[in-house]
Amino acid sequence: MDLSSWLERRADRTPEDVAIHFEGSGQSWAALHRQMRRMAGALAELGIGRGDRVAHLGYNNPLFLVLLFACARLGAMLVPLNWRLALPEHRVILADAEPALLLYEDAFAEAASLLGVRSMALDAFAAALAAAPEREAEASSTLDVPVLVVYTSGTTGRPKGAVLTQDALLWNAVNSTLMHDLTSEDHVLTTLPMFHVGGLNIQTLPALHAGARVSLHRRFDPAATLAAIAQARPSLTVLVPTQLVALIEHPAWPMTDLSSLRAVTTGSTIVPRSLIEAIHARGVPVIQVYGATETAPIAIHQTRREAFASVGSCGKPALHCEARIVDGEGREVRPGERGEILIRGPNVMTGYWRNPAATAAALVEGWFHTGDIGHVNAQGDYYIDERKNDVIISGGENIYPAEIEAILLEDARIAEAAVVARPDARWGEVPVAVIVRRADAALAAAEVLALFQDRIARFKHPRDVVFAASLPKNALGKVLRHELRRELAAPAASRG
């Protein structure tokens, strides 16, 4: 048995029910199942088999989900690429993953042609599936094999591929089912990109596991999202804080009928209380969820019952997940004390692809060390206070300062550089570069910003440049980033 059995069983029980609605048309469970069987057969004819990687570059599309289930049937692994990344970033990921095939949407044809791997247009590939042989499930299939490699950068700025097994996705789906009281009667609206585990695994795959209907948007658009909520009347959706801000600021927000929503799920960063209360004021519970790419991601969450009573908390550990908060010596702290959050459960990754050193550092005796600092109250509610590492989360995207600093320090005019987060009303936080010029060097902010052109994704570019005489450091010479963050958050922070 493998994950593709989800489609097989639903096609057997409710063949004509709509599984996925996309761009004005619905796809039944029977049609989805047939397409998955043929895609698995077509991939097999191309030599794709157990352990092989298949990369995907494109926007949200039902074919992405078909591809995932086809990989599961073959024992292969899907490597979803973040379409927002720049070409050099994709090259680094592909060099590490070494996919046997890259399937891309037509909008990314030029980029795909420059990536140096065997590639095919996804639409053309899908059009040929009618003639492809249907691949049967193998009797020896098991759920303990890897099916998803999702790349996430670390504090070094180098991407690492978190390896998630079919079992991890199954247990994550079970956690989601209990988190949302998810049933086959639900209707999930997905607007987050599915190259993120948030867009793929918080509700979308769990909805298919439960037999619920999924309405899929190619990309997030606030007007289209509000229209879909009012007209298609979904019962559940996941929206990161940046999306919530965009919806609330849209002119249609006050008159949009939200009554179909049983809940809105949010996370990816520390969520402002004021934002949650703005949604609550419309009578819709906001469920917070906490996790990481490495936890598939559901690790700690609220429920609808808890949403109004514990605003600001990310809830309690998922049913099939354990959580601990420990101090620097690994000792569990008392309620109210701050420490690092550790996660353990069948939803946690097996490790980082071809990176045993990073795996050993992140997974200790089965516990995933998140790098996030939090506390738990006497009632067992978890709260996220800050991040132990320096990752910046802007609009739901992870930005790692080391990656940006490496580019800055290539310029001979820059003596020192640090990139830290500054609070931002729309994006939650944005990266700001603090620069120390070399003696007698002439360097303007516009020249600094130009260093990133075509090097890294636009969302990673610093939003501002601050010139300083020196960077605050401790006795060991380590930059005190918390002091820089505090200075940048102050209204009087100077600009250069």
Protein Blocks (a to p, Z undefined) as FASTA:
>chain_A
ZZklmmmmmmmmmmmbcfbdcehiacdfklmmmmmmmmmmmmmmnopaehiacddddddd
fklmmmmmmmmmnopacddddfkbcfklmmmmmmmnopabdcddfklmmmmmmnopacdd
fklmmmmmmmpccddddfkbcfkbcfbdcddddfkopacdddddfklmmmmmmmmmmmno
pafkbccddfbdfkbmklmmmmmmmmmmnopacdddfbacfklmmmmmmmnopabdcddf
klmmmmmmpmklmmpcfklpmbdcdehiacdfklmmmmmmnopacddddddfknopambd
cdfklmmmmghiabjadfkbccddddfkopacdehiacddddddjkbcfbdehilklmmm
mmgghiacehpacdddfkopacdfbdfblcdceehiacdfklmmmmmmmpmkbmbdcddd
dddfklopacdddddddehiacdfklmmmmmgokbcfklpcfbdcddfbdcddfkopacf
klmmmmmmpmklccZZ
